[in-house]
Amino acid sequence: MSQLAKQFTDSSTELSAYESYHGLTAQAIQRSFLDHLEFTLAKDRFSMTELDQYLALAHAIRDRMIERWLRTQDAYYRADAKRVYYLSMEFLMGRTLGNAIINLNLRDECQKALAELGYALEAIQEIEPDAGLGNGGLGRLAACFLDSMATLALPGYGYGIRYEYGIFNQQIKNGEQIEQPDNWLRYGNPWEIVRPEVIYPVHYYGEVVEYPNGKGKIFHKWVKTEKILALAYDTPIPGYGVQNVNTLRLWSSKASREFDFHHFNEGDYISAVRMKTESETISKVLYPNDSRHSGKELRLKQEYFFVSATLQDIFRRYKKTRNTFDEFSDKVSIQLNDTHPAIAIAELMRIFVDIEELPWDKAWELTRATVAYTNHTVLPEALEKWTVELLGKVLPRHLEIIYEINHKFLREVRMKYPNNESLVERVSIIEEPVPGIRPKSVRMANLAIVGSHRVNGVAALHTEIIKRELFRDFATMFPGKFENKTNGITQRRWLASCNPDLASLITKAIGDKWMTDLYQLEKLLPLAEDAGFRQEWQKIKQAGKNLIINIIEKGWKGKIKIDQSSIFDCQVKRIHEYKRQLLNVLHAITLYNRIRHQPQLDVVPRTIIFSGKAAPGYRQAKLIIQLINAVADVINNDVSTRDRLRVIFLPNYRVSLAEKIMPGAELSEQISTAGMEASGTGNMKFALNGALTIGTLDGANIEIAEEVGSENIFIFGLTVEEIAALKPHYSSWDYFHNDPELNEVLNMIGGGYFSPLNKELFHPILFSLLEGGDQYMVLADYRSYIECQEQVSQAYLDQDQWTRKSILNAAKMGKFSSDRTIQEYAKSIWNVSPVTVNMATCEV
């Protein structure tokens, strides 16, 4: 027993070593916590800091996953299981401690253990930095999928990059977004375990030589390359209600040589370590600025870096039990999360053909049977391309392979569709140049489609759009290849962990099976008619609102007060023109004008909350953030609206902030231009926590509306079909001239009402709406949105009815669990089965 344990606890109570590391009681967790403070962190009760408390608890919880983790890997080997490898450039994990405690079912015991020592679990959880290894929905989806794979006992692995600096920390100064480095690893990461024995070479540049193999065949060798090393860091991913603990493996780049001794001996210390420094920039930062050639090159190197290391790891694991590749696609499933890892198709072919010396046709058969591709966009301009020049420079052998894949594919297309060269051009992996407009490029989405056996969209509408428009030719050629997998979220984090009071109320009412079967929430439907239950629900929602109020008032240092009875109207997500935060701002100004012009107007108090980051190089999105803050500054300081309207921009949106916003949100803004949001998962998180949605018929909004019923959601705006019909003759000027309220709002923005020191500051926004054609149909949807918001206000007046709708929204979220999504992937794309770990017998 440590000295700390003797000081803090009853020393007469002894625990075995096994209990100290594995026990799930409050006493065992307490002992482990204190032992780690002393033996891992070398602290006593006088020198320990808040950070030490977090680290000690994190190590104590990690201890309780280690044995399960090891047994899980052993079980997968002994079951000879097919494994899923989820390749993603982003894993937006957020904080790990709270989620791990939930999945291990240790919340009550942890709270008890810490309370006896005078600490609060909630306070300790706040110390953990977010692992911001992603930009938004794509990375958060990947994190939810890992949680679900473990919970469903599926042999799944996540693979990505261990970015030293995650997505930037956002500060707001004078209304503008300022990016600060996110050094999330500053104090170490207690959840990861470095694997120095798992290190692979990754090659770049060089040249390709041909040589005969002595059997009449020509082989290719990639030589004179520059080499760096990929070092593995593993994070355990515990499932809920099972003993399975899966793995997230992230790669960190290391120099193949620490420094150049020649330069060192010559006294040139800078040059001596230059190679090490340059090599390690590959895993330095998430999303380098790719507006310049050097940024593009680094981005390509990042993508190949983690793909190369991952495939080497997959081959190592496969070869442990097999000497041939006949069963490769029966034992390996590779899922590409968007096009970022699509170079994996060329790399698989290189390994099969150049290294393992398989015939091309056999290698291609295995590659296509192994790889599946998830598309996350409906915007053609968002599909990734690499210039032939850059790809040939960085990965010359891969460019050759891509050309060969394309040659064979187009030969098949010409045979099946003769005399149709326009089709050939559209489906070609290589995009031919147009002088002065675009260079010759490799279309990575086309490569992903041609080289995979399944392509899926992430919402029903999204999948239909990619089949009907974005990839119409491919869908015609490969009708069985495309399918839908509507996104989902994990209820463990997005209800049980972030909203424990609501989770407790639900469990008390219907039991806890909803934790692994979200359709169980339908048992809440009759309780929506129970006045007592509605009252309890309302109290918990108000407590969530009070938490948001505390965040706001603390951030504004008491200079702003929020009416706790106002409707909390939230739009929190990445800032992008198609997501239309601008439309929300126009509504805020419209409300402001109505109150200014009619001081006695009876309005429903409203607090409009924005949060989100704009990409550092996205000027228009950053200007929209500046406009939001400028409008907020005017409205919040006007005495005529102070008690009835507030506009708030919460800086530095991240997973941990989202977990605080979701429980208190009452209105969820999902107002993207119809046909442009692939799915969305924020809409699901809000609804699961009882917020009502105002939104367009876009992405997963359509499916949410189908589930909750049209009477429990607020739908407005043009549909995809209506936009397609209107666009050829759309004139935003007509809407500007014919709507007096809209005219006034835009004139205020353009005239400097919100920027008196620089009246032209927001002219680029006005230009995009009026002179630029209003690409995102903001003005076309303005009046419909305003009228729908009036319906929201009217509905909010009847709090009893609003609460009933709130309960019904949560009750109908069963479809939107990532467990359901992963079950569908497992059945129709991966063909994998659960492998349950039994710790009692160590058998599967």
N, C-alpha and C positions, 0 to 999 in steps of 0.2 A: 504494500500500500504506500502511495506517495505521501510525503509530508503534508501536502495540501489536503489530501483526502482525510488525513488524521485531524487536521485543524477544522475542517468544515463538516465532517460527518461523525457519526457514532463509530469510533474505532473498534468497538467490540464486534461490529458486524463485518464479517469477512466474506469476500466473494472469490470464487475460483478464477484463475486466469482466463478460462474460457468464457465465464460469465462477464468478466470485465470487458472483453472484446466483442462478445456476441450477444450478450443478454439484452432483452427488449424491455426490461422493467425500468422504472424511474431510478431505482437504486443503482442498477448496472450502468445506465447512461450517465448518471451523476459521477460515479467512480471513474468511468472512462474520460469524461470531461475534465475532471481534476487531474488525472494522470497525464493527460496530454498537455495541460497547462504547465505541468512541472517537467515532464520528461521529453516532450516534443518541442515545446516552446521555451523551456528553461526560465519559467517565470514563477514567482511566488505571489502571495495575495497582495503584497505591497507594490510590486512592479508591473502587474498585469494591466493591460490596456483593453479598451473595448474591442480592438482588432484581435487581441489574443483570445478574448472570449468567443468571438466568431470562429477563429481558426481551431480552437480546441473543440468546439461543438461540431464543426465540419468534420474534423478527423474522427471524432467519436461516431458520427453517423456513417462516415465512410467505412470504418471498421466493420460495421454491421452489414455492409454490402460485399466485402472482399470474399468471404467464403462462398457466398451465393454466386458471385461473379466467376470464381474459379470453377465451381461445380457446373455452372451453366455451360462454359466452354467445353468441359469434359463431356457433358451430356450431349452436346451437339456432335462431337466427334464419335461418341459411342453409338449414337443413333444414325450415324452416316447421313446426316440431314442435308437437304438442299438449303443453301444459304442465300440470303438477299443482301446485296451490297448497294446501299443508297448513296449515290455520289452527288454532292451538292457543294457549290462554292460558298454557300451560306448556311449557318446553323445559329439562329438567333435564340440562344438558350436562356437568356436572362439570368436570374438567380437560380442556383441549384439547391440550396439548403432546404427551403420550404417545400419544394416539390419532392425532394428525396424523403423528407419526413412524412409527407402525405402518403407516398407510394409504399413506404415501409410500415404505414399505419402506426406512427409513433408520436403523433402530435400531443395527445394527452399526457403520455409518459414524459415527453421532453418538457412540456410546460411544468409538470409537477417537479421534475428533477431540478430544473433551473429556479423555480419559485422558492424551493427550500434553501437555495444558495443566495437568494436575494436578487436574481436576475429575471428578466422577462424575455421569453422566446421571441416575441414580435420585435423587440428592440435589437436583439442580436441579429435577426434576419435582415434588418435594415442596413447593417454594416457591409454586407456582401456587395461587391460591385457587380453590375450586369456584365455577362459575357456577351458583348454586342457584336457577335461574329456574323452579322447579317444586316441587311438594309431595310427589310420590311417583311411583307407577307410570305415571300418565298422562303426566307430563312426561318420564320416562325412556324410555317407549315412543316418544314423538315424536322424541327424540334418536336412538334406534336406527333409526327409520324414515328419517331424513335420511341417516344413514350408508349404509343399504342402497340408497336411491334413487340416491345418487352412485355406489356400487359397481356397480349395475346399469345405469349410464349413462342413467338416466331423467331427462328434463327436469323436475326437481322443485324447489320452493322452499318453505322454511318461513317462516311469518309469525307474529309474536307481539309481545310488549312487552319493551322493554329496561328491566326493573325496576332502579331504582338500588339498592334493597335487596331481596335475594332472600329465600328462606325463612330464618327466624331462626336464629341460632346458639343452640344449646341448652347451657345449663350446668345441672349438678345441684348444688344446695346443700341440705344437710340432707335429702337424698333427693327434693327437689322439683325439677320442671322450672322453670328460669328462662329467659325468652326475652331474648336480646340481639340488637341490630340486626346484620344481615349486610351490611356495607358492602363488597361484593365489588369495587366499582369504585374503592376508595380509592386504589390506585396505578395506575389506568388499566387498559386491556384491550388488549394488543398484537395481539389477533386480529381486532378489529373495525376497520372503516374507515367513518368518518362520510361521509355523502353529502349535503352541504348543498344540492345541486341537486335532491334528491328530498325535497320537503317539501310536505305537503298540508294544507289547512284541514279541520278537523273541527268540526261545528256541534252545538250543544245548545240546548235550551229554545226560546224563541220561539213563533211561532204559524203557522198555515197559512191562506193565503188562496186563494180560487178566482178564476180569470180565464178568459175565453173566448179561444180561439186564433184566432178569425176564421173558422174552418171548421166552426162548429157544435158544437165540443167544448169541454168544460170541463177546464182543467188546474189543477194545484195548485202553489203556491209556498210554500216554507218560509222565513219572513222573521223579522226582528228577533231573530236568534239570537245566542248567545255563541259566539265562535270561538276555538279554539286550533289550534296547528300540530303536525303529526306529522312528525318528522325521522327519516330512515332511517339505521340503522347496519347494515352488512353484515359477516357472518362467513363465510369460505370453509369449505365442507364437502367435503373430498377423498374420492374413492372409492378403494377398494383395487384394485390391479391394472389400473386404467384411468387415462386422463389427465383424466377428468372431475372438475371441482370445482364443486359446486353452491353455492347461497346460502341462508343463514339471514338474513332481514331482520327486524330488530327495530325497533320504533318508540319514540321518546322524545318526550314532550310538551314543547312550548315555548309560551310566551305569544305571542299575536299582536302584543302591544306590550310592550316591555321594562318601561316603567313609565309612569304617568300624569303627564304634565308639569304639568297643572293643580295636582294635589296637591303635586307637587315644588316648584313655584314658590311655593305657599302655605306651604311649610315642613313639610308633612305627609309626611315621608319614609316612614313605615310604610305609609300608604295608597298612596303612589306605587308601591311594588313589590308591593302585595298581590295584584294581578291576576296578575302573573308567578308569584308563589309558589303561588297557588291553582291556576293552570293546570298547573303542573309537578308537582303532587301526583298527577296521573293515572298517571304512570309511575314514581311514587316507590317503591311497595312492593307486593310480591306478596301477594295476598289480604288486603286491609284487613279489619279486624274489622267484620263485617256484622250484629252483634247490635243495632246501632242504625241508625236511619233514614239518618243521614249516611254510614255505612259501606256500606249497601246502594246508596245513590245513587252513591257513588264506584265501587263494583264495576260497576254498570251502565254508568257512563261509561267505565270501562276497557274493557269488552267492546265497546262501540260504537266507541271510539277506534281500536282496532287493526283492527277490521273495516272501518270507513270508509276509513282510510288504505290498507289492503290492496286493497280493491276499486277505489279510485282508481288504484292502481298497476297492477292487472291490466288495467283499461280502457286506461290509457296504453300499456301494452305491446301490447295487442291492436290498438289503433288505429294503431300504427306501420306495420302492413302491410295494414290493411283499412278500408274506408269504410262497410261495412254490418255488421249483426250477424247475418246469416244463418248464419255459420259459428262463432258464438261458442261454442256447446257442443261443436263439433268441435275447437276449439283450446284450450279452457279447461276444466279439471276442478278443482272446489273441494271439498276434503274437510274437513268439520267434525269436529274432535277433541272429541267430547262436545257438550253443548248450549251451552257458553260462547260460541261464535261464531255461534249460531243466528240472531241478529239480522241476519246476512248475507243471509238470505232476504228480509227486508223491505227491506234496503238495496239489494239487487240490483233489486228491483221499483221502488224509488224512482228509481234511476238510469235504468233502462230507460224508465219511464213519465213521470216528471216532467222529467228532463233530456234524455234522448234521444228522447222523445215517441213511443215505440213503443206500439202498441195493447196494451191489458191482456192479452188472450189470447196474443199473441205473446210478450210479456214473461214471462208465467207459464210458457209452454212452454219458453223458453230457461232460465229459472231452475231449473225442475225437472230439466231435462236436464243442467244444469251441476253441481248441488250433490249431494253424498252425505254421509251422516251416520253417524258411529260412536258407538254407545251404550256406556257404560262402567259401567253400574250395573244391579242387579236390585232395588234398594230404591226403592219409589215415593217415599219422603220425600226421596230424594236428587235427584229430577228438578227441574230449575231452574224457578222461577216468578217472575214480576215482577208486582207489583200494577198494575192498570190505572191507578191514580192516579199512581204513580211513573213508569211508562213514558210516560204521557200528558204528564207534566210535563217529562221530560228529552228525549223523542223524540216529539213530538206527531204528526208526519207518519207515523212508523213505526207508531204505534198505529192510525191511520186505515187504513193499508195492511193491517195484520194483521186488523182487523175486516172489511175487504173480502175478503181471502183466506178468512177463516173463513165469511163469508156465502155465498160461491160454493161452498165445499167442503161446507158443511152442506146446501145446496140439492141437491147431487149425492147426498149420503147419504140425504136424505129421498126422493128420487126412486127410489133403488135399494132402500131399506129403508123402505117406507112404514109409518106407524103404529108407529114404534119410537123414541119420544122418549128413552127411557133410553139407547139407543145413541148418539143425537145428543148427549146431554149428556156421555157418556163420551169421545167422540172430538173434541168441540169444542176449538178452540184457546183459547177463553175459558172459564175456570172461573167459574161463577156464585157469588156470595157466599152465605155462611150467617151470618146475624147473630150476632155474638158469638163466632164460631168462625174464620171465614176471610173475607178480603176478596175482591173480584172480581179475578181474576188472569189473566195470560197464561201458558199452559203452553208453555214453550219446546221441550220434547221433541215435543209434538204439532205445533208449527210446523215443527220440523226434519223430522219424518216426512212431513207433508203437502207440504212444499216441496222434497223431494229425490227422486231417482230410485232410490236404493239406501239401505238401512239395514242396518248390519252389527253383529253382536255380536262379542266378542273371544275366545270359546272355545265349543266345541260345546255344552256344557251351558248356558252363558250365553245363547247364541242361542236354544236351545230354550225357555228360561224366558221370555225377552222375547216370543217368538212365542206361547207357550202361556198366559202370565199377564200380564206387564207391558203388552204392546201387542197383546193377543189380537185386539181388534176391528180394529185396523189390519192385522194379518197376515191376517185373514179377508178384508178388503176388497181388500188389495194382496198377494196370495200370492206374486208374483214379486219383490217389493221387498226382502224380508228374506233375508239370507244370513250365513254365518259366515266370519270371518277370524280364526283363532286367532292370538293375539299371538306375537311372537318377540323375540329379542334378537340383537344383533350379536356374532358370535364374535370379531371383531377386538378390541373392547374387553374383552369378558367372558371371554376366554381368552387370546388372543395378547398383549394389553397388560397385563392384571392378573395373569396367571400365566405369565410367559415361560418358566419352567423346564418346566412341564408342556407348554406349547405346543411347546417345542423337542424334548421326548421324543416327542411325537406326530408331529411333522414328520419326525424321524429315522426313525420306525418306518413311516410310511405316506405320506410326502411332504406337500407343503404345499397341495394342492388343497382341503383342508378349509376354507381361509381364505375361499373363495368358494362352496364346496359342502359344507355341513356334513354332508350324508349320507355323505361320504367317511369320517367317523369310524366307520362300521360295519366298516371294515377292522380296527378294534381288537378286534373280537369274538374272533377266534382267539387274539389276543395275551393275552387274559384268562386263557388256559390256560397261558401261558408263565411259569414261575416267576421267571425272570430279569427279565422285563418287569414283573411284579407287584412285585418287590423295588424296581425303579427308581421305579415309581409310588408305592410306599409311602414311599420316601425324600423324594420331592417333596412329598407330602401332609404329612409330618412337618415339613419346612421351612416350609410354610405355617402349620402350627400354631405353630411357634416364633415366627413373625412376630407372630401374635396375642398370644402370651405376652409378647413384648417390649412391645407396645402396652399391655397390661394392667398389667404390672409397672412400666412407666414412668409410667402414669397414676396408679397407687397408690403411686408413689415407693418401691417395694421393700417395702411393707408387706404385700403379699400374694404368695404363691407358687402357681403353677399346675403341676399334675402333667401333664407333657407326654405321658404315656401315657393320660390320661383321654380319654373320648369328648367331642369338642367339639360340643355340642348348641346350635344357633344359631337364634334367631328374631329376625330383623332386618327391620323394616318399620315403616310408620306405625302408631302406637298407636291402636287402635280396638277397641271392644267386640266387633264381629263377627269380628275377626281373632283374638280369644281369647288374647291374651297371659296373661289371667287363668287359663285352663286350664293353661297351662305353669307358672304360679306354684303352682297347687294341686299339681301333680306334684312340684315342687321341695320343697314342704313335706311331702308324703307321704314322699318319700325321706328327708328329714331326720328325720321321726318314726320311720321304720323303723330308722334307724341309732341314734338316741337310745335307743330301746326295746330294741334288740338290738345292743349294742356289738360283739359278735363276728360280726355278720352279714357274710357275704362278698358284697360288692357291687362292681359294675364302677364304677371312679371316673368321675365325670362333671363336666364344666365346662359349666354352662348359661349361654349368652351371649345377652343381650337388647340391642337397640339400636333406637331409633326416636323420632320426635317426635310429640307430641300437639298438635293444633290449640290455639292459645292459649285459645280460649273453650270447649274441650271438657273440662269439669271432671272427668267420670268417667274419661276417658282419662288425665288428669294424675294423678288419684288412683291409678290402676293403676301408673303409673310410680313413685309414692311407695311403693306396696306392694312392688313389685319390689325397690326399694332397701332398704326396711326388712327384708324377708326376707333379702336378701343380707347385710345388716349382722349379723343374728343368726347365720346359717349360717356365714359366713366367719370369725366370731370364736368359734365353738364348737370346742373342741379335739377333741371326739369325732367331728366330721365334717370337720375341716380337710383331711385328706389324701384324702378320698373324695368330697367334694361341694363345689363352688364355684358361686356365682351371681354373675354379673357384668352390670352395665348399662354399656355403653359410650356415653358421651354424644356428642351432636351427630352423629347418623347422617347421612351424605351419600354421594355417589357415590364419592369418594376413599376413604372408610372402608370402604364395601362392597367396593371392589376389593382391600382387604387382608384382609377377612374371608372372602370366597368361596374363595380357594385353600386355606385351612386348615380350613374347616368340614367336619365329617364327617356330621352329622345336620341335615337341613333341616326346620324346623318350619313346616308349611303346614296349619294346624289350624283354619281358619275354619269357621263354621257352614255346613253343606252348603246350597248354593243362594244364598249371599250374596256370595261373591267372584266378580267377573266373570271374571277369568282368573288374574291374578298373573303376574309375570315373574321375581320373586325365586326361585321354584321352579325355573325354567329355568336361571338363573345358577348356583345351587348345584349342580344335577345336572350341568351342563356341566363343572364343576370337580371332579366326582367325589364329591359328597355324596349320601348316601342320603336319601330323603324319608320323613318320617312325616307323614301328612296324611289329611284327609277326602276323600270323593269330591265335590270342589267345584272349580269353575273349570277351569283347565288341568291340575290334578292327575289328572283322569280320563284325559286324553290322554297324560300322562306315564306313568301306570300301563299304559296300552295299549301304549306303545312299549317300556318297559323290562321288562314282565312282572311279574305279581303277586308272584313270588318275590324280586324285587329292589326292592321298595318296601314300606312299612309303612302299611297302610290301616286306619283304625278309624272308628267313629262311625256315627251315623244318616245315612241317605241323604236326599235331597230328598223322596222319596216317604214315607219313614218319618216324617220330621218333620211333613209335612203331615197324616199320619194321627194322630200323637200330639198335636199342638198343641191340638186342641179340648178335650181332657181332661187336659192335662199338669199335673202337680203337682210342682213342684220339691221341696216339702216331703217327698214320699215318698222321693225319692232321698236327701235329707238324713237322714231317720230310719232308712233301711234299709241304709245303708253306713257302718259304724263308722269307717273311715279318713276318709271324707269328712266325717263328723260332727265328728271331732276337728280336722281342718284348719280347717273353718269356725268352730268354737268358738274356736280359737286366734286367728284373725283378728279375730273379733268381740269376744273377751275382752281384747284389748290385748296379747297375747303379743309382737307385733311393733311395738307402739306404746305402751310402758309409761307414757310421759309424757302420753299422750292416748288413753285406752282406747277412745274412741268414734270415733277418726280414720277408721277404715275401715268404719264402719257403713253408709255409702251403698253400698258394694260388696255387703255382706251383704243389704241391703234389695233391691237389684236382682236378686239371685239368688233370694231367698226370698219377699219380699213383692211384688216387682215382676214376678213371673212368669217370670224367667230367659229373657228374650226370645231370647237367643243359645244356649240349650240347653247351657249349660256343664255343669250337673250331670247332665243326661241322658247326656252323652258322657264323663263323668269316668271311670267304671269301665272302659269300652272303651279309653280313652286310657292309663290306668295299665297295663292288661294288654298293650297294644301296646308300651309303653315297656319292659316286661319282655322282650318278644321282641327288642327292639333290643339290650338289654344282653346277652342270650344270644348273639345273632348277633355282637356285637362281640368276644366272647371268642375267636372263631376269626378271627384277623386275616387269615389267608390268604384265607379265604372272603369276608370283608368287602371286602378289596381287589379280589377278583374282581368283586363286585357293584358296587364303585365304578367300575371300568373299564367294566362293561356299562352303567351309567347314562350315563356320558359318551358312550359309543359310540352310544347310541340317541337322542341329542339332535338328530339331523339335522332333524327336522320343526320344531324350535323356533328356527330361525334367522329373524331378521327379513327376511332375503333372500327366503325362501319366502313370508312374509306379503306382502311388497311385490309380489312377482311375481303373487300372486293378486289383489291390489288392481288392479295394472296391467292385468291381463287381463280381469277380469269387472266392474270398477267404473269405472276411469278410461279404459280403452281407449287406453293410451299405449304407445309403442314406444321402445326404446333409441336414443340418438343418440351414437355413439362418436366421441370426439375423437381425431384423429391429429395429434400435435404435429409429427411429421416433415414432413408435407405441409400441415398446417393445413387439412385437409379432413375432411369427415364421411363 
